[in-house]
Amino acid sequence: MTGFTAGDAALADLVALRRALHAHPEVGLDLPRTQAAILTALDGLGLEITTGHGLTSVTAVLRGGRPGPVVLLRSDMDALPVLEATGLPFAAANGAMHACGHDLHMAGLVGAARLLAARRAQLPGTVVFMFQPGEEGYAGGRLMIEEGVLDAAGERPVAAYAVHVDCVTPKGRAVTRPGPMMSSVSALHIRVTGTGGHAAYPHHGFDPVPVAAEIILATQSFVARRIPVADPAVVSVTRVSSDSAAGNVLAASVSLEANIRALSPATLALVRDELPALAVALGEAHGCAVDTEYVESYPVTVNDPAETERVLAVLDERYGDRVVRLPFPGMASEDFAYVLEKVPGTLVFLGVRPEDGTSGPMHSDRAVFDDSRLDEHAALLAELAWRRLAGCGAPRPR
């Protein structure tokens, strides 16, 4: 096939950039060192670059030499608060870690910008490169939208694409699906209040600890019996704490946090409305007050069916039988969902598991990502953008 190939990208430069980013990770919305590295890597490409106000984002616009629409390509930038234990020569040592592959995402998107800029004269439209902090729970995608990333080129993109690496999927395998791709995520905070008292005389008061235990068990039964298996949800109680300061003191209150994941608004509404009511009723049955707070976070990541068919056509040409069409969505979440709520597009996972199989799971302190295909990562992003623009009448890159 013609078009962008892995050999078009300077692999050694992309690997060096990725490893420099990996060695100095930053967490959250304020990533000054990471932002500076991206700005340096994009220097000289003739891009229209703006940076964020409330976060250290980078938005770069490449205007092609031929008229056409706008396509957006996105990378996240932030790391996780994980102490790295990979033993790699470029491992981070500052208590943070790129354990989700965002360092590869940044290098891959820089590579795509370089490839497309090199063919600017033939580029049939405009490409927006979105480098986003705060994906790991900080809603950086939503904040960038609020700051205008979708209007950076003067008109809304007709499509948006992102490639996410995966260290447990075999190297060179491409994975996606039309429709829901990843779940929403939200949280339910529960506070059970009793009276406190002496551990020797629990009958003199109302102990919130066994009530909290009943709520945890009831949550599992709720998911098993109230949620349809065809439209699933996952509810995990992830935090439990009490205000007791000694072993012989009954707690006066217990706090719980439940992590909620769902694939449809209907199922999410069921959990949001009924699970707090269940917790309150259990508390009342035992003489304890229960207060709840529902905190909504990332929406469902939904791949547009028409855009995903276009993406799959490219993937089939590039990867053949290594393309995996997921039969079901995953229950992790991704804040590229905010972009896909506004712009039709697709999220693709690219396998980068080391061939020796030494990697731990994603987000673990032993997660290892093979960066020997970063040139292909860059070429895939560039190809997706060009092919979408070329679909409006321009020739493919040659």
C-alpha positions in Angstrom: 0.0 0.0 0.0 1.0 3.6 -0.4 0.8 6.1 2.4 2.7 6.6 5.6 5.0 3.7 6.6 6.9 3.0 9.8 10.1 3.8 8.1 9.0 7.3 7.4 9.5 8.3 11.1 12.8 8.7 12.8 12.5 5.9 15.3 15.7 6.7 17.2 14.5 10.3 17.9 11.1 9.1 19.0 12.5 6.5 21.3 14.9 9.1 22.9 12.0 11.5 23.4 9.8 8.8 25.0 12.6 7.7 27.3 13.4 11.2 28.4 9.7 11.8 29.2 9.6 8.4 31.0 12.5 9.3 33.2 10.9 12.6 34.4 7.1 11.9 34.8 4.7 14.5 36.2 1.3 13.9 37.7 -2.0 15.9 37.3 -2.7 19.1 35.4 0.6 21.0 36.0 3.3 19.3 34.0 5.8 22.1 33.2 8.8 19.9 32.4 6.7 17.6 30.2 5.1 20.6 28.4 8.6 22.1 27.8 9.8 18.8 26.3 6.8 18.7 23.9 7.3 22.3 22.8 10.9 21.6 22.1 10.1 18.5 20.1 7.6 20.4 17.9 9.9 23.4 17.4 10.6 24.1 13.7 7.6 22.4 12.3 5.7 25.6 11.5 2.8 24.8 13.7 0.4 27.3 15.3 1.0 26.5 19.0 -1.0 27.6 22.0 -0.7 26.5 25.6 -3.3 26.1 28.3 -4.3 28.6 31.0 -5.6 26.3 33.8 -3.4 23.4 32.8 -0.1 22.9 31.0 -1.6 21.7 27.7 -0.2 22.1 24.2 -2.4 22.6 21.2 -0.7 22.6 17.8 -2.4 23.4 14.5 -1.0 22.3 11.1 -2.6 23.9 8.1 -2.2 22.0 4.9 -1.5 23.4 1.5 -4.8 22.2 0.1 -8.3 23.1 1.3 -10.1 20.7 3.5 -11.7 20.0 6.8 -10.1 19.6 10.3 -9.1 16.4 12.0 -7.9 16.2 15.6 -5.3 13.8 17.0 -4.9 13.5 20.7 -2.3 12.3 23.2 -2.4 12.4 27.0 0.6 13.6 29.0 0.4 12.8 32.7 1.8 10.0 34.8 0.5 8.1 37.8 1.6 8.4 41.5 3.3 5.0 41.3 6.9 4.2 42.5 8.5 2.5 39.5 10.0 -1.0 40.0 10.8 -2.0 36.4 14.6 -1.7 36.8 14.8 -0.1 33.3 17.9 2.1 32.8 15.6 5.1 32.1 13.2 4.3 35.0 11.7 7.2 36.9 12.9 7.8 40.5 10.7 10.6 41.7 7.7 8.6 42.9 5.7 8.9 39.7 5.6 6.7 36.7 4.3 6.5 33.1 2.6 3.2 34.0 -0.2 3.8 31.4 2.0 4.5 28.4 1.3 8.2 28.0 5.0 8.8 27.3 4.6 6.6 24.2 1.5 8.5 23.3 3.3 11.8 23.4 6.2 10.6 21.3 3.9 9.0 18.8 1.9 12.2 18.3 5.1 14.2 17.9 6.1 11.7 15.3 2.8 12.1 13.5 3.1 15.9 13.6 6.6 15.6 12.0 5.3 13.2 9.3 2.4 15.4 8.4 4.4 18.6 8.5 6.8 17.1 6.0 4.0 16.8 3.5 2.3 20.0 4.4 2.0 21.2 0.7 -0.1 18.1 -0.2 -2.1 18.0 3.1 -5.8 18.3 2.2 -7.0 20.2 5.3 -5.9 20.9 8.8 -4.8 18.8 11.7 -5.0 19.7 15.4 -2.6 18.0 17.7 -4.0 17.9 21.3 -1.5 17.2 24.0 -3.5 16.8 27.2 -2.5 16.8 30.9 -4.7 15.3 33.6 -6.1 12.2 32.0 -5.7 10.1 35.1 -8.7 11.4 37.0 -8.3 15.1 36.5 -10.6 15.5 33.5 -7.9 17.3 31.5 -9.8 16.6 28.3 -12.9 18.4 29.5 -10.8 21.3 30.7 -9.1 21.6 27.3 -12.5 21.6 25.6 -13.6 24.4 27.9 -10.4 26.3 26.9 -11.3 25.9 23.2 -9.2 23.1 21.8 -12.0 22.0 19.5 -12.1 25.4 17.9 -8.3 25.9 17.7 -8.3 25.7 13.9 -11.3 28.1 13.5 -13.8 25.3 12.8 -14.8 22.1 14.5 -13.0 18.9 13.6 -15.0 16.4 11.5 -13.2 13.5 13.2 -11.0 12.9 16.2 -8.6 9.9 16.8 -6.4 8.6 19.6 -4.1 5.6 19.9 -3.6 4.1 23.3 -0.8 1.6 23.9 -1.4 -1.6 25.9 1.5 -3.5 27.6 -0.5 -6.7 28.0 -1.6 -7.0 24.3 0.9 -8.6 22.0 3.1 -6.2 20.1 1.7 -5.1 16.7 -1.9 -6.0 17.4 -4.6 -3.3 16.9 -7.8 -3.4 18.9 -11.0 -1.4 18.6 -14.8 -1.6 18.2 -17.7 0.6 17.1 -20.0 1.9 19.7 -19.2 1.8 23.4 -15.5 1.2 23.8 -14.8 2.0 27.5 -17.1 2.6 30.5 -18.0 5.7 32.4 -16.6 6.2 35.9 -18.1 7.9 38.9 -18.0 7.6 42.7 -20.4 7.2 45.5 -19.2 8.5 48.9 -21.1 7.0 51.9 -20.8 8.2 55.5 -22.4 6.0 58.2 -22.9 7.8 61.6 -23.6 6.1 64.9 -22.9 7.1 68.4 -19.5 5.8 69.3 -18.8 4.2 72.7 -16.9 1.6 74.6 -16.0 -1.6 72.7 -17.0 -3.6 75.8 -20.6 -2.3 75.7 -21.8 -2.0 72.1 -25.4 -2.3 73.2 -25.2 1.1 74.8 -24.9 2.8 71.4 -25.2 2.3 67.7 -22.1 0.9 66.0 -21.6 2.0 62.4 -19.0 -0.6 61.6 -21.3 -3.6 61.1 -23.7 -1.3 59.2 -20.9 -0.4 56.8 -20.1 -4.1 56.4 -23.7 -4.8 55.5 -23.6 -1.9 52.9 -20.5 -3.4 51.3 -22.1 -6.9 51.1 -25.4 -5.4 49.9 -23.6 -3.5 47.1 -22.4 -6.8 45.6 -25.9 -8.3 45.8 -27.3 -5.1 44.2 -25.0 -5.4 41.2 -25.8 -9.1 40.8 -29.6 -8.8 41.1 -30.5 -5.3 40.0 -28.2 -4.7 37.0 -29.0 -6.5 33.7 -26.1 -8.7 32.5 -26.6 -7.4 28.9 -25.9 -3.8 30.1 -23.4 -4.3 32.9 -22.0 -2.2 35.7 -19.1 -2.7 38.0 -19.3 -1.3 41.6 -16.2 -1.7 43.7 -15.9 -0.5 47.3 -12.3 0.9 47.2 -12.0 2.8 50.5 -13.1 2.1 54.1 -12.1 4.2 57.1 -13.4 5.0 60.6 -12.8 7.7 63.1 -11.9 5.3 65.9 -8.5 6.2 67.4 -8.1 3.1 69.6 -8.9 -0.5 69.6 -11.3 -0.3 72.5 -13.3 2.6 71.1 -16.4 2.1 68.9 -16.3 4.3 65.9 -18.7 7.2 65.7 -18.6 7.1 61.9 -17.4 5.1 59.0 -16.7 6.4 55.5 -16.9 4.3 52.3 -16.1 5.1 48.7 -17.5 3.1 45.8 -16.1 3.2 42.3 -18.9 2.9 39.7 -18.5 1.9 36.1 -21.3 1.6 33.5 -21.8 1.4 29.8 -25.1 3.2 29.4 -27.0 6.2 30.9 -29.8 3.9 31.9 -27.7 1.6 34.0 -25.7 4.4 35.5 -29.0 6.1 36.5 -30.2 2.9 38.2 -27.0 2.7 40.3 -27.0 6.4 41.0 -30.5 6.5 42.2 -31.0 3.1 43.9 -27.7 2.3 45.6 -27.7 5.4 47.9 -31.3 4.6 48.8 -30.3 1.1 49.8 -27.4 2.4 52.0 -29.7 4.9 53.7 -32.3 2.1 54.4 -29.7 -0.2 55.9 -28.5 2.6 58.2 -32.0 3.4 59.4 -32.7 -0.3 60.1 -29.7 -0.3 62.6 -30.3 3.2 64.1 -27.5 4.9 62.1 -27.7 7.9 59.8 -26.3 7.6 56.3 -25.3 10.5 54.1 -24.3 9.9 50.4 -22.7 12.0 47.7 -22.6 10.9 44.1 -19.7 12.3 42.1 -19.9 12.0 38.3 -16.6 11.7 36.4 -15.7 10.4 32.9 -18.5 9.5 30.5 -18.7 6.4 28.4 -16.1 6.4 25.6 -18.2 5.8 22.5 -16.5 5.2 19.1 -18.6 6.6 16.3 -19.7 3.7 14.1 -19.0 5.4 10.7 -15.6 6.8 11.8 -14.7 3.4 13.2 -15.4 1.7 9.9 -13.0 4.1 8.3 -10.4 3.4 10.9 -10.9 -0.4 10.6 -10.3 -0.1 6.9 -6.9 1.5 7.6 -6.1 -1.0 10.3 -7.0 -4.0 8.1 -4.6 -2.7 5.4 -1.8 -2.1 7.9 -2.2 -5.0 10.3 -4.2 -7.7 8.5 -5.1 -10.6 10.8 -3.6 -8.7 13.8 -6.7 -6.5 14.0 -9.0 -7.4 16.8 -12.6 -6.3 16.8 -13.6 -6.4 20.4 -16.9 -8.2 21.0 -17.5 -6.3 24.2 -16.4 -2.9 25.6 -13.9 -2.7 28.5 -14.8 -1.5 32.0 -11.9 0.9 32.3 -12.4 4.6 31.5 -10.7 7.3 29.4 -11.3 11.0 29.2 -10.9 11.0 25.4 -14.6 10.3 26.0 -15.2 14.1 26.4 -13.8 14.7 22.9 -15.9 11.9 21.5 -19.0 13.4 23.0 -18.5 16.5 20.8 -16.7 15.1 17.7 -17.2 11.7 16.0 -14.1 9.6 16.2 -12.4 6.5 17.4 -10.0 5.2 20.1 -7.7 2.4 19.1 -5.5 0.3 21.3 -2.1 -0.8 20.0 -0.3 -3.7 21.6 3.2 -3.0 22.8 3.8 -6.0 25.2 7.5 -6.9 25.4 8.3 -10.0 23.5 9.8 -11.6 26.6 6.5 -11.1 28.4 8.1 -9.4 31.4 5.6 -6.6 31.8 3.2 -6.3 34.7 -0.3 -5.0 34.1 -1.2 -1.5 33.1 -0.9 1.0 36.1 1.4 -1.3 38.0 4.9 -0.5 39.1 6.2 -3.2 36.8 4.4 -2.1 33.6 6.9 -2.2 30.7 6.1 -0.9 27.2 8.0 -1.9 24.1 8.9 1.3 22.3 10.5 -0.3 19.2 7.3 0.4 17.2 7.0 4.1 17.9 7.6 4.8 14.3 4.5 2.7 13.4 2.6 4.4 16.1 3.4 7.8 14.5 2.7 6.5 11.0 -0.7 5.1 12.0 -1.8 8.4 13.5 -0.6 10.3 10.5 -2.3 7.9 8.1 -5.6 8.1 10.0 -5.6 11.9 9.7 -4.6 12.0 6.1 -7.1 9.3 5.0 -9.9 11.1 6.7 -9.0 14.3 5.0 -8.4 12.6 1.7 -11.8 11.1 1.9 -13.1 14.6 1.0 -11.5 14.4 -2.5 -7.7 14.7 -2.1 -5.2 12.0 -3.0 -3.6 9.8 -0.4 0.0 10.6 0.6 2.8 9.2 -1.6 
